[in-house]
Amino acid sequence: MRFAANFISFTFHPIFMPAIGFVLIMGLGVEFVPFMTPEIKSKILFYLILPFTIYFPLSYLLMLRLSKNVSSFRLQGRKERIPIFVGTLIFYLASYIFARSLVFVLPTIYYSMMLGGIISVLIATLITLKWKISIHAIGISGVLGVLFSTGEHISHSFYMLTDNPVFWPIIGFILLTGAVCSSRLALNVHTPGQIYAGLLVGFFSLYIPIKLLLVI
């Protein structure tokens, strides 16, 4: 049981969730991304999303570990999480500024997703100053927020609910959310309250900006 819980926690680590969310949206083929060729999508993923959401945060965490500012890569202590959260917030802000400075305009939903990521990390950082919240729950429910809000935007184009391209991904991520949250409880790293708080923060931090197609 503990091995399975660790495997699920690692496989669906929150650091991977932004990239997964972007890949899902890029692959939908809906009117949000009508002019994005596969080549441009690949460049956005490999030169913008992956570096700022995975490579840079991981490198920063490695630096913190080597300098002994954190005792473990698991970051189980509340106070140890604050530096990596602040660093991740800076990387997310940098990715948004970089995206807005590109010579071509990205689909609005991409900007909204970036803002949602910034909001979720900011809220998580502020909460962590006083209380431990589940980042795994924030990450996985953030993808759900992306899928739900995107599905609502395009729902008028489909007669049947199951025809909506986000329907089955939503079902899949609901099941994954249950598995991830259960694994965190099984490992005794979070209380139910910390899990529920993470689910709310993650879902609405992404759902609202995309629902409003928010861009700054």
Phi, psi and omega in degrees: 000316181293323178297315180297319179295318178295321180297314180295317181298321180286314184299320181250043178297143183301337180294337180272345189295319178301316179296319178298317178300316180294319179297319179298314181293318179299327183273356184288325182070035179262181186290352175296327186232055185288331187255006183272108178287158177305325180295316180293319178300318179296319179295319178298317182293312188275337181252350182235302187289304183298315180298313188279339182254341181236300187299308183294312177301320179295320178296320179294319177297318177299319178296318178296322181290317181293328178274003177062028173278344171229147185272343183203153176291343181285339178051050183283336178281140183299312184293329179292338182283335187300312180301317181289328177293317179296316178298317179297320178300318178296318179296320179295318177298318179297322180294322180291315179298318179297317180297322181287342182267357180295153182289340177245153184270132177276160173303143184305323183298330178295315178297318181297321177296319178297316178297320177298320177296318178298315181298316182296318180290322178298313180297317179299320180295314181296319179294321183294340176300332183237339190207149180271125179242152182282112178285330175299317179294321178298314183296309184291323179285337175297320176297321176298319178299320177299313183293317180298311183293321177295317179300322178293322180297325186255004186297332182293344183273356185230133182284316181260142180302320183287348177281340179296126184297346178267355185301304183289323172301323177297314178302315180299317182283337171296316178295318179295322178300316178298319180294316181295313181294322177296322180294322179293324177289320180296329179276357179059035178261350179214154172270163176304322179297320179293326177292311181298320178297317178297319179298317181293314181298311183297313184297307186284336177295329179263323183298312186293310179301321180286323177300321180271354187049053185287132176221137178247000000 
